[in-house]
Amino acid sequence: MCIAAPAQIIEIDSEDNVATVDFGGVRQQVKLDLVDDVEEGKYVLVHSGYAIEVMSDEAARESLEAWDELLKALEEEDNLEL
């Protein structure tokens, strides 16, 4: 199974077609070869170091909420095992 995660574009290096993105505090560089019309502040889905889709604001919000719920559930599960 492959998972793509939402990240916000912080900075774009148009010369190298690379963006610095933020995954909730963790920053990483991703290639922009597979997407068009990107701009700073927008959200993209990232898989294997590539932005694969530019997300609407609503889709980004929904996706981030789902990730938060998943992380909370995993944290609760870890706490139960202790």
A tleap script that builds the chain and sets N, CA, C and O, in Angstrom:
source leaprc.protein.ff14SB
mol = sequence {
  NMET CYS ILE ALA ALA PRO ALA GLN ILE ILE
  GLU ILE ASP SER GLU ASP ASN VAL ALA THR
  VAL ASP PHE GLY GLY VAL ARG GLN GLN VAL
  LYS LEU ASP LEU VAL ASP ASP VAL GLU GLU
  GLY LYS TYR VAL LEU VAL HIE SER GLY TYR
  ALA ILE GLU VAL MET SER ASP GLU ALA ALA
  ARG GLU SER LEU GLU ALA TRP ASP GLU LEU
  LEU LYS ALA LEU GLU GLU GLU ASP ASN LEU
  GLU CLEU
}
set mol.1.N position { 0.845 -1.169 0.000 }
set mol.1.CA position { 0.000 0.000 0.000 }
set mol.1.C position { 0.892 1.235 0.000 }
set mol.1.O position { 1.917 1.275 0.681 }
set mol.2.N position { 0.492 2.235 -0.767 }
set mol.2.CA position { 1.222 3.499 -0.837 }
set mol.2.C position { 0.394 4.586 -0.174 }
set mol.2.O position { -0.828 4.632 -0.318 }
set mol.3.N position { 1.072 5.456 0.551 }
set mol.3.CA position { 0.379 6.538 1.239 }
set mol.3.C position { 0.976 7.860 0.796 }
set mol.3.O position { 2.194 8.036 0.777 }
set mol.4.N position { 0.093 8.789 0.439 }
set mol.4.CA position { 0.512 10.153 0.136 }
set mol.4.C position { 0.066 11.026 1.307 }
set mol.4.O position { -1.032 10.852 1.837 }
set mol.5.N position { 0.911 11.951 1.701 }
set mol.5.CA position { 0.614 12.805 2.852 }
set mol.5.C position { 0.493 14.260 2.399 }
set mol.5.O position { 1.219 14.701 1.507 }
set mol.6.N position { -0.427 15.001 3.018 }
set mol.6.CA position { -0.570 16.419 2.666 }
set mol.6.C position { 0.537 17.254 3.306 }
set mol.6.O position { 0.941 17.012 4.443 }
set mol.7.N position { 1.015 18.235 2.553 }
set mol.7.CA position { 2.043 19.142 3.060 }
set mol.7.C position { 1.813 20.523 2.464 }
set mol.7.O position { 1.341 20.657 1.335 }
set mol.8.N position { 2.152 21.544 3.236 }
set mol.8.CA position { 1.996 22.917 2.769 }
set mol.8.C position { 3.296 23.409 2.137 }
set mol.8.O position { 4.382 23.200 2.677 }
set mol.9.N position { 3.167 24.059 0.994 }
set mol.9.CA position { 4.336 24.604 0.310 }
set mol.9.C position { 4.794 25.862 1.040 }
set mol.9.O position { 4.027 26.809 1.212 }
set mol.10.N position { 6.054 25.857 1.465 }
set mol.10.CA position { 6.644 26.984 2.183 }
set mol.10.C position { 7.431 27.869 1.229 }
set mol.10.O position { 7.357 29.096 1.299 }
set mol.11.N position { 8.183 27.237 0.341 }
set mol.11.CA position { 9.049 27.976 -0.570 }
set mol.11.C position { 9.214 27.178 -1.859 }
set mol.11.O position { 9.268 25.949 -1.833 }
set mol.12.N position { 9.294 27.881 -2.983 }
set mol.12.CA position { 9.480 27.224 -4.278 }
set mol.12.C position { 10.774 27.710 -4.911 }
set mol.12.O position { 11.029 28.911 -5.001 }
set mol.13.N position { 11.586 26.754 -5.349 }
set mol.13.CA position { 12.793 27.044 -6.121 }
set mol.13.C position { 12.458 26.694 -7.563 }
set mol.13.O position { 12.600 25.543 -7.974 }
set mol.14.N position { 12.014 27.681 -8.331 }
set mol.14.CA position { 11.549 27.420 -9.692 }
set mol.14.C position { 12.688 27.004 -10.627 }
set mol.14.O position { 12.452 26.333 -11.631 }
set mol.15.N position { 13.915 27.399 -10.301 }
set mol.15.CA position { 15.055 27.006 -11.133 }
set mol.15.C position { 15.244 25.496 -11.121 }
set mol.15.O position { 15.497 24.891 -12.164 }
set mol.16.N position { 15.122 24.880 -9.937 }
set mol.16.CA position { 15.293 23.431 -9.804 }
set mol.16.C position { 13.966 22.677 -9.788 }
set mol.16.O position { 13.955 21.448 -9.727 }
set mol.17.N position { 12.847 23.402 -9.844 }
set mol.17.CA position { 11.505 22.813 -9.795 }
set mol.17.C position { 11.309 21.965 -8.529 }
set mol.17.O position { 10.815 20.839 -8.576 }
set mol.18.N position { 11.715 22.552 -7.402 }
set mol.18.CA position { 11.650 21.900 -6.094 }
set mol.18.C position { 10.954 22.847 -5.121 }
set mol.18.O position { 11.102 24.066 -5.209 }
set mol.19.N position { 10.204 22.275 -4.203 }
set mol.19.CA position { 9.567 23.078 -3.165 }
set mol.19.C position { 9.982 22.562 -1.797 }
set mol.19.O position { 10.207 21.367 -1.607 }
set mol.20.N position { 10.078 23.474 -0.859 }
set mol.20.CA position { 10.214 23.097 0.544 }
set mol.20.C position { 8.796 23.051 1.088 }
set mol.20.O position { 8.054 24.028 0.990 }
set mol.21.N position { 8.421 21.911 1.663 }
set mol.21.CA position { 7.074 21.730 2.193 }
set mol.21.C position { 7.136 21.444 3.682 }
set mol.21.O position { 8.173 21.051 4.215 }
set mol.22.N position { 6.009 21.646 4.337 }
set mol.22.CA position { 5.908 21.456 5.786 }
set mol.22.C position { 4.858 20.402 6.087 }
set mol.22.O position { 3.692 20.547 5.721 }
set mol.23.N position { 5.283 19.345 6.754 }
set mol.23.CA position { 4.397 18.279 7.243 }
set mol.23.C position { 4.176 18.495 8.734 }
set mol.23.O position { 4.690 17.721 9.540 }
set mol.24.N position { 3.438 19.509 9.120 }
set mol.24.CA position { 3.155 19.744 10.531 }
set mol.24.C position { 4.403 19.974 11.367 }
set mol.24.O position { 4.503 19.465 12.483 }
set mol.25.N position { 5.345 20.726 10.845 }
set mol.25.CA position { 6.564 21.033 11.585 }
set mol.25.C position { 7.798 20.355 11.037 }
set mol.25.O position { 8.914 20.766 11.358 }
set mol.26.N position { 7.636 19.340 10.228 }
set mol.26.CA position { 8.762 18.654 9.600 }
set mol.26.C position { 8.851 19.148 8.161 }
set mol.26.O position { 7.899 19.030 7.390 }
set mol.27.N position { 10.011 19.704 7.813 }
set mol.27.CA position { 10.189 20.253 6.468 }
set mol.27.C position { 11.014 19.312 5.609 }
set mol.27.O position { 11.922 18.630 6.085 }
set mol.28.N position { 10.669 19.299 4.326 }
set mol.28.CA position { 11.335 18.421 3.378 }
set mol.28.C position { 11.262 19.069 1.997 }
set mol.28.O position { 10.358 19.857 1.719 }
set mol.29.N position { 12.206 18.737 1.150 }
set mol.29.CA position { 12.134 19.198 -0.221 }
set mol.29.C position { 11.472 18.135 -1.074 }
set mol.29.O position { 11.730 16.941 -0.916 }
set mol.30.N position { 10.606 18.586 -1.987 }
set mol.30.CA position { 9.918 17.672 -2.897 }
set mol.30.C position { 10.020 18.207 -4.318 }
set mol.30.O position { 10.083 19.417 -4.539 }
set mol.31.N position { 10.034 17.300 -5.264 }
set mol.31.CA position { 10.048 17.661 -6.677 }
set mol.31.C position { 8.637 18.040 -7.119 }
set mol.31.O position { 7.648 17.486 -6.639 }
set mol.32.N position { 8.568 18.994 -8.041 }
set mol.32.CA position { 7.286 19.498 -8.540 }
set mol.32.C position { 7.028 19.078 -9.986 }
set mol.32.O position { 6.173 19.663 -10.650 }
set mol.33.N position { 7.740 18.091 -10.477 }
set mol.33.CA position { 7.648 17.686 -11.877 }
set mol.33.C position { 6.265 17.187 -12.289 }
set mol.33.O position { 5.921 17.245 -13.470 }
set mol.34.N position { 5.476 16.705 -11.350 }
set mol.34.CA position { 4.195 16.075 -11.685 }
set mol.34.C position { 2.982 16.978 -11.493 }
set mol.34.O position { 1.853 16.552 -11.735 }
set mol.35.N position { 3.201 18.221 -11.061 }
set mol.35.CA position { 2.076 19.130 -10.798 }
set mol.35.C position { 2.287 20.478 -11.483 }
set mol.35.O position { 3.416 20.878 -11.768 }
set mol.36.N position { 1.196 21.156 -11.736 }
set mol.36.CA position { 1.221 22.493 -12.318 }
set mol.36.C position { 0.543 23.462 -11.362 }
set mol.36.O position { -0.134 23.060 -10.416 }
set mol.37.N position { 0.740 24.744 -11.629 }
set mol.37.CA position { 0.034 25.799 -10.894 }
set mol.37.C position { 0.215 25.713 -9.384 }
set mol.37.O position { -0.754 25.837 -8.636 }
set mol.38.N position { 1.442 25.502 -8.931 }
set mol.38.CA position { 1.718 25.484 -7.495 }
set mol.38.C position { 2.124 26.880 -7.048 }
set mol.38.O position { 2.686 27.658 -7.819 }
set mol.39.N position { 1.832 27.178 -5.802 }
set mol.39.CA position { 2.247 28.458 -5.226 }
set mol.39.C position { 2.430 28.292 -3.737 }
set mol.39.O position { 1.856 27.393 -3.122 }
set mol.40.N position { 3.231 29.161 -3.166 }
set mol.40.CA position { 3.489 29.108 -1.734 }
set mol.40.C position { 2.181 29.260 -0.968 }
set mol.40.O position { 1.326 30.068 -1.330 }
set mol.41.N position { 2.037 28.467 0.104 }
set mol.41.CA position { 0.837 28.494 0.923 }
set mol.41.C position { -0.175 27.425 0.557 }
set mol.41.O position { -1.032 27.079 1.370 }
set mol.42.N position { -0.086 26.895 -0.661 }
set mol.42.CA position { -1.001 25.831 -1.082 }
set mol.42.C position { -0.550 24.496 -0.507 }
set mol.42.O position { 0.598 24.337 -0.091 }
set mol.43.N position { -1.473 23.542 -0.491 }
set mol.43.CA position { -1.172 22.190 -0.033 }
set mol.43.C position { -1.055 21.251 -1.223 }
set mol.43.O position { -1.761 21.391 -2.222 }
set mol.44.N position { -0.147 20.291 -1.091 }
set mol.44.CA position { 0.025 19.255 -2.098 }
set mol.44.C position { 0.058 17.898 -1.404 }
set mol.44.O position { 0.412 17.793 -0.229 }
set mol.45.N position { -0.317 16.862 -2.150 }
set mol.45.CA position { -0.122 15.496 -1.673 }
set mol.45.C position { 1.275 15.077 -2.095 }
set mol.45.O position { 1.667 15.271 -3.246 }
set mol.46.N position { 2.024 14.502 -1.165 }
set mol.46.CA position { 3.418 14.123 -1.427 }
set mol.46.C position { 3.560 12.613 -1.279 }
set mol.46.O position { 3.110 12.016 -0.301 }
set mol.47.N position { 4.201 12.017 -2.282 }
set mol.47.CA position { 4.487 10.582 -2.242 }
set mol.47.C position { 5.889 10.373 -2.815 }
set mol.47.O position { 6.191 10.826 -3.919 }
set mol.48.N position { 6.723 9.700 -2.070 }
set mol.48.CA position { 8.081 9.344 -2.512 }
set mol.48.C position { 8.882 10.535 -3.018 }
set mol.48.O position { 9.609 10.435 -4.007 }
set mol.49.N position { 8.740 11.663 -2.329 }
set mol.49.CA position { 9.541 12.823 -2.670 }
set mol.49.C position { 9.004 13.679 -3.800 }
set mol.49.O position { 9.663 14.626 -4.228 }
set mol.50.N position { 7.810 13.356 -4.289 }
set mol.50.CA position { 7.184 14.117 -5.364 }
set mol.50.C position { 5.827 14.637 -4.932 }
set mol.50.O position { 5.052 13.922 -4.297 }
set mol.51.N position { 5.541 15.886 -5.277 }
set mol.51.CA position { 4.178 16.394 -5.136 }
set mol.51.C position { 3.386 15.757 -6.274 }
set mol.51.O position { 3.755 15.893 -7.441 }
set mol.52.N position { 2.299 15.062 -5.940 }
set mol.52.CA position { 1.548 14.351 -6.978 }
set mol.52.C position { 0.190 14.993 -7.258 }
set mol.52.O position { -0.465 14.652 -8.243 }
set mol.53.N position { -0.237 15.921 -6.397 }
set mol.53.CA position { -1.527 16.580 -6.609 }
set mol.53.C position { -1.576 17.876 -5.806 }
set mol.53.O position { -1.157 17.917 -4.649 }
set mol.54.N position { -2.093 18.936 -6.434 }
set mol.54.CA position { -2.353 20.182 -5.717 }
set mol.54.C position { -3.748 20.045 -5.115 }
set mol.54.O position { -4.699 19.693 -5.813 }
set mol.55.N position { -3.864 20.323 -3.817 }
set mol.55.CA position { -5.132 20.128 -3.111 }
set mol.55.C position { -5.892 21.444 -2.980 }
set mol.55.O position { -5.296 22.513 -2.847 }
set mol.56.N position { -7.213 21.346 -3.020 }
set mol.56.CA position { -8.036 22.506 -2.693 }
set mol.56.C position { -7.919 22.754 -1.192 }
set mol.56.O position { -7.519 21.865 -0.440 }
set mol.57.N position { -8.267 23.954 -0.764 }
set mol.57.CA position { -8.199 24.255 0.675 }
set mol.57.C position { -9.090 23.310 1.469 }
set mol.57.O position { -8.706 22.858 2.548 }
set mol.58.N position { -10.274 23.007 0.948 }
set mol.58.CA position { -11.209 22.116 1.652 }
set mol.58.C position { -10.653 20.693 1.736 }
set mol.58.O position { -10.718 20.058 2.789 }
set mol.59.N position { -10.113 20.199 0.631 }
set mol.59.CA position { -9.544 18.843 0.637 }
set mol.59.C position { -8.354 18.761 1.592 }
set mol.59.O position { -8.183 17.758 2.285 }
set mol.60.N position { -7.538 19.803 1.630 }
set mol.60.CA position { -6.396 19.816 2.538 }
set mol.60.C position { -6.867 19.782 3.987 }
set mol.60.O position { -6.327 19.024 4.793 }
set mol.61.N position { -7.863 20.589 4.327 }
set mol.61.CA position { -8.385 20.616 5.695 }
set mol.61.C position { -8.924 19.253 6.083 }
set mol.61.O position { -8.624 18.756 7.168 }
set mol.62.N position { -9.724 18.632 5.204 }
set mol.62.CA position { -10.302 17.319 5.503 }
set mol.62.C position { -9.207 16.259 5.669 }
set mol.62.O position { -9.280 15.417 6.565 }
set mol.63.N position { -8.215 16.308 4.816 }
set mol.63.CA position { -7.129 15.340 4.887 }
set mol.63.C position { -6.316 15.507 6.166 }
set mol.63.O position { -5.963 14.522 6.814 }
set mol.64.N position { -6.021 16.750 6.527 }
set mol.64.CA position { -5.267 17.003 7.762 }
set mol.64.C position { -6.055 16.565 8.985 }
set mol.64.O position { -5.472 16.042 9.935 }
set mol.65.N position { -7.369 16.767 8.983 }
set mol.65.CA position { -8.207 16.305 10.100 }
set mol.65.C position { -8.171 14.783 10.200 }
set mol.65.O position { -8.102 14.234 11.300 }
set mol.66.N position { -8.216 14.100 9.059 }
set mol.66.CA position { -8.165 12.634 9.062 }
set mol.66.C position { -6.819 12.142 9.596 }
set mol.66.O position { -6.775 11.181 10.364 }
set mol.67.N position { -5.717 12.792 9.196 }
set mol.67.CA position { -4.399 12.422 9.707 }
set mol.67.C position { -4.327 12.629 11.215 }
set mol.67.O position { -3.771 11.797 11.931 }
set mol.68.N position { -4.897 13.752 11.707 }
set mol.68.CA position { -4.901 14.014 13.151 }
set mol.68.C position { -5.648 12.918 13.903 }
set mol.68.O position { -5.192 12.459 14.951 }
set mol.69.N position { -6.796 12.498 13.371 }
set mol.69.CA position { -7.573 11.429 14.010 }
set mol.69.C position { -6.783 10.128 14.031 }
set mol.69.O position { -6.779 9.422 15.040 }
set mol.70.N position { -6.122 9.808 12.941 }
set mol.70.CA position { -5.322 8.590 12.877 }
set mol.70.C position { -4.187 8.625 13.891 }
set mol.70.O position { -3.954 7.649 14.603 }
set mol.71.N position { -3.487 9.744 13.954 }
set mol.71.CA position { -2.371 9.860 14.899 }
set mol.71.C position { -2.843 9.768 16.345 }
set mol.71.O position { -2.167 9.158 17.174 }
set mol.72.N position { -3.987 10.361 16.661 }
set mol.72.CA position { -4.539 10.260 18.017 }
set mol.72.C position { -4.896 8.815 18.343 }
set mol.72.O position { -4.626 8.345 19.448 }
set mol.73.N position { -5.501 8.109 17.391 }
set mol.73.CA position { -5.874 6.711 17.618 }
set mol.73.C position { -4.633 5.853 17.840 }
set mol.73.O position { -4.624 4.988 18.716 }
set mol.74.N position { -3.591 6.087 17.054 }
set mol.74.CA position { -2.353 5.326 17.228 }
set mol.74.C position { -1.698 5.621 18.573 }
set mol.74.O position { -1.161 4.721 19.219 }
set mol.75.N position { -1.744 6.875 18.989 }
set mol.75.CA position { -1.184 7.261 20.284 }
set mol.75.C position { -1.953 6.594 21.428 }
set mol.75.O position { -1.348 6.103 22.381 }
set mol.76.N position { -3.276 6.578 21.334 }
set mol.76.CA position { -4.091 5.920 22.356 }
set mol.76.C position { -3.809 4.431 22.425 }
set mol.76.O position { -3.748 3.846 23.506 }
set mol.77.N position { -3.636 3.818 21.240 }
set mol.77.CA position { -3.326 2.393 21.177 }
set mol.77.C position { -1.986 2.109 21.856 }
set mol.77.O position { -1.852 1.137 22.601 }
set mol.78.N position { -0.999 2.962 21.593 }
set mol.78.CA position { 0.312 2.807 22.230 }
set mol.78.C position { 0.211 2.930 23.733 }
set mol.78.O position { 0.861 2.173 24.454 }
set mol.79.N position { -0.595 3.872 24.230 }
set mol.79.CA position { -0.763 4.069 25.662 }
set mol.79.C position { -1.453 2.881 26.322 }
set mol.79.O position { -1.165 2.567 27.477 }
set mol.80.N position { -2.357 2.218 25.606 }
set mol.80.CA position { -3.037 1.044 26.159 }
set mol.80.C position { -2.083 -0.135 26.310 }
set mol.80.O position { -2.233 -0.947 27.222 }
set mol.81.N position { -1.111 -0.225 25.421 }
set mol.81.CA position { -0.173 -1.348 25.462 }
set mol.81.C position { 0.848 -1.227 26.583 }
set mol.81.O position { 1.468 -2.219 26.966 }
set mol.82.N position { 1.027 -0.038 27.104 }
set mol.82.CA position { 2.013 0.153 28.170 }
set mol.82.C position { 1.467 -0.432 29.411 }
set mol.82.O position { 2.122 -0.392 30.453 }
savepdb mol mol.pdb
quit
